[in-house]
């Protein structure tokens, strides 16, 4: 990340929202794509004011009952219990109809 950039936010994936200390533009910096001190990332707004004006509340997503997009588990004990349960479920026989 360039020295002329200042992080103002991050996301759950470790990516950053940066503001330029030179011109005030706002950038999205993807830690897997943007690397090095010369790469500011993707410009998403010309100014912080414009960035704030375009923020929106995300609508809840209607998902089928058994559909999960992502889960973050920070407790090792809970993670171990969930892992054991998933392994037990994976050993159960499955019948698919119609067959693929």
KADA-V497242 format. One line per field, one symbol per residue. phi: phi as a letter, one per 30 degrees, with the letter a starting at -180 (. if undefined). psi: psi as a letter, one per 40 degrees, with the letter a starting at -180 (. if undefined). burial: # if it has 9 or more other C-alpha atoms within 8 Angstrom, else .. Layout:
phi = ???
psi = ???
burial = ???
//
This chain:
phi = .dddcbdcabcdcidbcccdddbidcbccddcccbidccdjcdcadadddeddcdbddddcdceeccbdabbcccedddddddddddddddddbccbddd
psi = hideihheiiieeeiihihhedeeihihhheedhiieeheahheididdddddehihhiihhiidfhhdihhhehdddddddddddddddeiihhhhii.
burial = ##..###..#....######...########..##...###.######.##...........................#.....................
//
